[in-house]
Amino acid sequence: MKIMLFGTQPYDRESFDRLKSAYGFEICYHRSHLNANNAVLAQGADAVCVFVNDVVDAATIRQLSALGVKLIALRCAGFNNVDLNAAARYRIPVVRVPAYSPHAVAEHAVALMLALNRKVHRAYWRTRDGNFSLHGLLGFDMYGKTAGIIGTGKIARELIHILKGFGMEVLAHDIYPDEQYAAQAGITYVPLDELYARADIISLHCPLTDQTRYMIGDVAISHMKPGVMLINTGRGKLIHTEALIDGLKEKKVGSAGLDVYEEEAGYFYEDTSDRIMDDDVLARLLSFNNVIVTSHQGFFTREAVDNIARTTLDNVREFAEHRALTNEVCADPQHIVL
């Protein structure tokens, strides 16, 4: 099996190179992100391996099929950048890494919460400049506050475990509530409006779907507790960024920690410090001292990177050996147009 990795970073190459000899695959690496304009780079490959900023739309999949590509392997959990209907039409299976390290993302969400609450990012720059004043750095006790968690999958459950350790009350919302888990974890499932109204901190851990796209917009923010902290380590388009900026300007949103951004593809994972930022919305977001933006690094721990490479190669091996695909992502058969 020959695998083409797109959007390759040095750490991707290191992790896959450490493991590939045990699988016997040939792996080629491309720095560029896969899209319809460069799909020809997959010539000769049996499988392509892609990440969150690769564009695997119908046009790209059509070209991959013509080139003889037989498998699309995501080295991430999310799959909103893949046209599953097109993949089904061209009979190209799609596999993913559903869980690489829920601890990594949950811990990063907590890091954002603590940094925003205790103004760590501002204190760091002040003391480097010789300013040891505490003015403007007042935070609050996490103990006794209320966290609202939207989505209660593996990452969210790790986060809930941590926040309960702080002594926080946890409200949750999920379209498939697990009452047995709720009783065990000591949390309460509530409607979204109640979560918005009561939570001091809201953290997003749901997938990006047609139903969740821009779920945090003007209306949702208007229902939130004044001064709420918003955390997003899921997908950028869960939040309408311009609505968030309005909420920050009006002091409705007290702070925001974002590991994702709805138009991140042109910036995240790249060094753009030598050019002028032409994304006015992102530039405005970065101008707020009560906002922290990190570059989709929630997953980025040594353990997670190794788990991603191992699970991806396991997925490819299952395909090569004609076994059932444990981590296959399938389109809704009712919406496939053949």
N, C-alpha and C positions, 0 to 999 in steps of 0.2 A: 504493500500500500504506500502510495506517495501522498503526502499531506502538504498543502500550501497554507502557511500561517500568514494572515494579513494583519495589518496594524501592529506589527511586532515591535515591542520595546525590549531593551537589553535584558530586563528581568524575565520576560517571556522566554527568550532564547536560552538563558541560563537554566531555567527550570525544565524546559522540554529537553534540552541537551543532556541533562543529568539522568533523564529517565528513558530516552528513546532506545538505547541499546537493549533494554530489557524487553522491548516490544518488537524490535526488528523493522520499524517503519523508516522510510526515507522522509525527512522533513526539510522543506525549503521555507525560507523566511522572507517576507516582504514588509518593508517599513510602511508602505502606503496602505490606506484603508480601502477595502474592497467596495467597488461600485460598478455601475454599468459601463463606465468609461475605461476601466482597467481590468475588467473580468478576464480578458485575454491572458493575463499573467497566470491564470490557473491552467493553462495549456499543459496537458500531460499528467495532471493531478487526479487522483481518485477521490480525494476529499479536500474541502477547504475548511479552514479553522478561522473563525471570526470572533470579533469582540463587539462591544456596545456601540462603537461609532462607525462600524461597517454598515453599508447600505445594501441589504440583501432583498431588493424589491423584485417585482416581476421581471423587469428588463434584465436585471443582473442574473436572475435564476434561469431565464431563457438562454442566456449566453453560456452559463455554466453547464446547462444540459447539453447544448450543442458541442461543448468542449469535452464531454464525456465525464464530467464530475458526477459522482454517485452519492455523495454524502455531504451535508452541511453540518459542521460541528461547532457549536457555540462554546466558547470557554468562559461563559457567564451564565447567570440564572435567568435573566430577562431575555425575552425573544420578540419584543415589539418592533425591532428593526428588521425582522424577517417576514416576508409575505408567505405565510403558511399555506394559503390557498394555491399560490403559484407553485410552491414546492410540491404540493400534492398533485397538481396537474401534471407536472413533469416527473412525478414519481421519484423525487429526491428526498429521502428521509432527513429530518432535522433532529439533532440531539443537543442537549445542553448539560450544564453543570448545575444541578438544582441546589446544592448545598456544598459550599467550599469551606466556609467557616462562619457560621452565624455569630460566633463570639466576636470576630473581627469587626463586623459592621455594627453590631450592638454596642461594642466598646467605643467605636468612633462616634456614634450618636451621643453617648454619654460625655465623651471628650468635648464635643461641641456645646452641649448643655452647660457643662461646668465652666468652660472658657467664656461663654457669653454671660453667664450669671455672675462670675467673679471678675469679669473684665480682664482676663489673663492676657489677652492679646494687646490691650491698651497698656497694661502695667509693664509688659515686657519692653515695649518701645519707650515708655517714659523713663524707666530706670536706666536703660542704655544711654539716655540723653542726660542723665544726672538728675532727673525729676523724681523725687520720692514722695510726692504729695499723694494723699489718698482721695482727694476731691474727685468726684465723678466715678469712683470705683465701687460704690456700695452695691452689694449683692443681696441675696436672700437665702435663708435656710431651705434646702431641698426637703428636709424633714417636714412632714405634715402637709406638703403641697400636693396638688392633684395633677397627675399626668394623664393625658389622653392619647391612647395608642390606636392608630387606624390600621387594621390588618393584624392578625395574630398568628402569623406563620412562625417558622423557626427563628428568624432573626428577632422578631418582635417578642417572642417568648424569652429569649436570652436577655433582651433589654428589660422586660418586665421583672425578671428575676433580680437584675441589678437595682432597678428603681425601688423595688420592694425592700431591698437591703438598705436603701437610704431612708426608709420609713415613709415613703410616699403612698398616697392612695392612687390606685390605677383604675381608670375607666377605659374600656375597650369597645371598638366597633369592628364588626366583620360581617360580610354578607352570609357567612356560614359560621355562626357563633358556636363555640364548643363549650357548652355549659359544664361539662365534666372537668375540663381544664380550668375553667373559671373558678369553680369551687375549690379545686386543688391549689390554684395559685393565689386565691384570695383577691380576685378582681371582679369587676362587674361589667357586663356588656350593656351598653346603652345606645339609644338612637344618636345619630350624628349631631343633631341640634343640641341635645343635652350635653354631649361631650364637648362641643364648641363652647357652650355657655359656662361650663364648670372647670375646664382644664386650665391650669397655669402654664403647662408645657404640652404641646401637641407634636407628636412624632409620627411620620408617615412611613408605613411598611407594607403597602398594598401594591399589587402589580399595576402597570399602566394598561388600561383597557379603554374601550369607547365610553364605558360608564365612569371611569375614574379620571379621565383626561380633564385637567383644569378643575378638579373637584374643589381645590382651594382657590376661590376667586372672590370677587367683590361681595357676593351674597354670603358665602361661608365666613369670610372675615368679619362681616357686619354682625354675625351671631356670636363671635368669640368674646371672651372676657377681655376687657381693656388691659393692654400690656402683655398679652400672651406671647410666649416664646414658641416659634415654629421651627421644627427640625425636619429636614428632608434628606434621607440617605437612600431613597428608593429610586424614583425616576423623575427627571426634571419637569416633565409636562404634567405632573400631578398638581403643580402650582402655576397659576397664571402670574408671571413675574411682574407685569405692570400693575396688577391688582395688589400684589405684595408691596411694591414700592409705594403705592397710594396708602396702604395700611401703615407702613413705616412713617411716612410723612405726616399722617394724621394722628400718630401716636397710638393707634389702635393695636398695632403689632409692636411689642416692646423690643423684640430682637429676633433674629433669624439665623439659623445655622444650616447651610446648604452644601451638601457634598455632590449635588447634581444641579444641572441648569438646563432649561428646555432647549437652548441652542448651543449646547456645550461642544458639539462635534468639531467646530472650528478652532477650539482653544484647548480643551482638556487633553492631557497627556502630551502637550507640546510646549516648548519654550518660545513664547511670543514676546519676550521682554524687549526685543530689539525693534519692535514695530508699534505703531500707534494702533490702539484698540479701536476697531470700527463698529463694534457692537455697542450702540448707545445705551441699551437697556442694561447690559452687563456692567458697563462702565458706571452707570448710575448706582447700580446695586453695590458695587465695590466702594462707592464713596461714603456709605453709611458706616459710622464707627460702631454700630450695634448689629452689624452683619458680619458673619464669617463665611467665606466661600472656600471650600477645599475642592481639589480637582478629581472628584470621583475616586477617592483613595480609601474609602471605608473598607474595601476588601483587602487592602494592601498590607498583609502581614506575611511573614515567611511561611507560616503554616498554610495560609490560604492559597498563596501562589503555587506551592507544591501540590496542594490538593486539587487545584484547577487543572494543572498539567496531568496529574495522574488520572483523574476522572475523565478528562478529554480523551486521553489515549486508551483508557478502558472502553469508552464509548466506541471509538474507531475499531478497536479489536473485536468487540461484539459484532459490529457490522461486517468486518472482514471474515469472521468465522461463521457468518450467516445465523447468528443467534438472535433471540429476541432483544430488542433495544430497550434497555432498562430506563433510559432517560430520554426517550423520544418525545417530541412535542408534535402533536397532530392538530390539523385544522378541524373545525367543525364540519363533519361530512355533509350537513345540510346546506352549507354555504360554498361548497366547492363547485366551480363551473368547469366541466371537462371539455 
